[in-house]
Amino acid sequence: MNVLSVPTSLDHLTVDELLDATHVAAEGRLLFDARHLRWVDPNGMVGLLLAGSVVQSRSGVMPRLELPENVDVLGYLSRMGFFREAQEIFEYDDRAPRRGSGPSDVLLEITPIRANVDVHAVVDRVQAQAGTVLASKLGYPASAVVQFSVILSEVCQNIIEHAEAPGFVAAQAYNWSKRLGRFVVVISVMDSGRGFRGSLNDEHAARYADRWADTTALEAAFLHGLTRFPDSGRGQGIQQIRRQVQRWNGAITIRSGTARIGQVPEWDDTPPLVDGLEPFPGSQISIILPAKT
């Protein structure tokens, strides 16, 4: 059995390491060893579920998951609905996780996105509580709830319209006291579908010729606003999201295939473009919104 060691801190900075490592599951069964996991955010949780589902699809058998030994991490995973989704993806010991003393400002538990009705349910659920969190933790005005809901709706709708495969979404507020000195909201939306290159291929591959790759596809959509539609003005969701995140001085990164592109504010030292990652299906979007200074 191949063993994949899950990073001790699994978040937007280390999730690529996890996704890259799934290529070892090409043959044989895979064990995800998460015993030493000490910290996980929405990107880490959704990424772990996605990695497991991709491994299961490739190998035809459920991968095994060694659960974290840290009881607070187990409790947080349970509170975020991780095990509700993991039971269809992983094989793991059936020990009831205890509620931990971790973060409690859950904006959105891990939610599968399979159809338009799921997107509407996500928006309705978030609107009911986002106002309190955005105002009290981030210092955003009441009108921010609408823009926040639009962001969630657009990134989730991207799964339905472009990925042609199911995905997951989750959102959580944290106090980044050591890393940033203020609260942030972390949003993660991931799928294992066609990815940006596959979605844009029919309309734009010919003009790029042999330069067409995951990197150019991400640049075309993220920087230049190209979409899978031949007429301009349609499918501008990513551009709308990018502009709104920028207004809030936030960060957004998108991984697709072998590349990751991002809009990086001054408080984040994440590289704006990374290429040469291991091939991984679909699109993985991370958005981080900081509190106003």
Buried (B, 14 or more C-beta within 10 A) or exposed (E): EBEBBBBBEBBBBBBBBBBBBBBBBEEEBBBBBBBBBEBBBBBBBBBBBBBBBBBBEBBEEBBBBBBBEBBBBBBBBBBBBBBEBBEEBBBBEEEEBEEBEBBEBBBBBBBBBEEEEBBEBBBEBBBEBBBEBBBEBBBBEEEBBEBBBBBBBBBBBBBBEBBEBBBBBBBBBBBBEEEBEBBBBBBBBBBBBBBBBBBBBEBBBEEBEEEBBBBBBBBBBBEEBBBBEEEEEEBBBBBBBBEBBEEBBBBBBBBBBBBBBBBBBEBBEBEEBBBEBBEBBBBBBBBBBBBEE
